[in-house]
């Protein structure tokens, strides 16, 4: 097998994986959730213990204030997937889980 054939096959597999991911309803639904998280940037939220916070939205993460903690989008997706499986417990350990839950469980998220 020539190396160019191998490269073409790898490229084809990568395109195929991208198409599958982009057409996966769960992936598309989470993208919508993440966009809604972005639209709520700067609003006040409260954790389960009553700690108030806001956040700044970036394409692949948020920055919580006070404290300036960065929380990646992938952590939101992990917690969201657990929620979709009707598992009320968050996956452990996930950085920023108290902030993620406060945002994802906020009734404004679905209404925005």
ZIJOLIN-V358423 format. One record per residue. N is the residue number from 1. PHI is phi in whole degrees, 0 to 359 (* if undefined). PSI is psi in radians with two decimals (999 if undefined). BURIAL is b if it has 16 or more other ideal C-beta (glycine too) atoms within 10 Angstrom, else e. Layout:
BEGIN
n: (N/N)
phi: (PHI/PHI)
psi: (PSI/PSI)
burial: (BURIAL/BURIAL)
END
This chain:
BEGIN
n: (1/2/3/4/5/6/7/8/9/10/11/12/13/14/15/16/17/18/19/20/21/22/23/24/25/26/27/28/29/30/31/32/33/34/35/36/37/38/39/40/41/42/43/44/45/46/47/48/49/50/51/52/53/54/55/56/57/58/59/60/61/62/63/64/65/66/67/68/69/70/71/72/73/74/75/76/77/78/79/80/81/82/83/84/85/86/87/88/89/90/91/92/93/94/95/96/97/98/99/100/101/102/103/104/105/106/107/108/109/110/111/112)
phi: (*/280/295/292/297/297/295/293/295/298/296/297/300/297/297/297/297/299/296/297/296/292/263/289/302/295/294/295/294/295/303/296/299/297/297/293/302/298/289/259/307/89/283/278/232/221/285/301/267/89/282/276/203/231/210/256/263/236/303/240/195/240/238/277/232/284/108/56/278/270/233/290/304/298/292/299/296/300/295/299/298/298/298/294/271/58/256/288/277/281/296/241/276/230/301/79/301/294/285/300/297/299/283/293/271/289/297/292/300/281/267/275)
psi: (2.35/2.66/-0.51/-0.62/-0.75/-0.73/-0.68/-0.70/-0.74/-0.74/-0.73/-0.78/-0.73/-0.76/-0.71/-0.76/-0.76/-0.73/-0.76/-0.77/-0.78/-0.43/-0.05/2.09/-0.64/-0.69/-0.76/-0.68/-0.74/-0.65/-0.72/-0.74/-0.80/-0.67/-0.68/-0.66/-0.75/-0.65/-0.26/0.17/2.37/-0.23/2.70/2.38/2.92/2.33/3.02/-0.44/0.05/0.17/2.16/2.55/2.85/3.07/2.74/2.37/2.34/2.92/-0.70/0.15/2.94/2.79/2.02/2.45/2.36/2.85/-0.38/0.63/2.26/2.34/2.06/2.64/-0.63/-0.55/-0.66/-0.75/-0.70/-0.85/-0.72/-0.74/-0.69/-0.72/-0.70/-0.43/0.23/0.58/1.92/-0.32/2.42/2.63/2.46/2.61/2.46/2.13/2.24/0.34/-0.63/-0.59/-0.73/-0.83/-0.71/-0.65/-0.88/-0.55/-0.06/2.26/-0.38/-0.40/-0.80/-0.33/-0.12/999)
burial: (e/e/e/e/e/e/e/e/e/e/e/e/e/e/e/e/e/e/e/e/e/e/e/e/e/e/e/e/e/b/e/e/b/b/e/b/b/e/e/b/e/e/e/e/b/e/e/e/e/e/e/e/b/e/b/e/b/e/e/e/b/b/e/b/e/e/e/e/e/e/b/e/b/e/b/b/b/b/b/b/e/e/b/e/e/e/e/e/e/b/e/e/e/b/e/b/b/e/b/b/b/b/b/b/e/b/e/e/e/e/e/e)
END
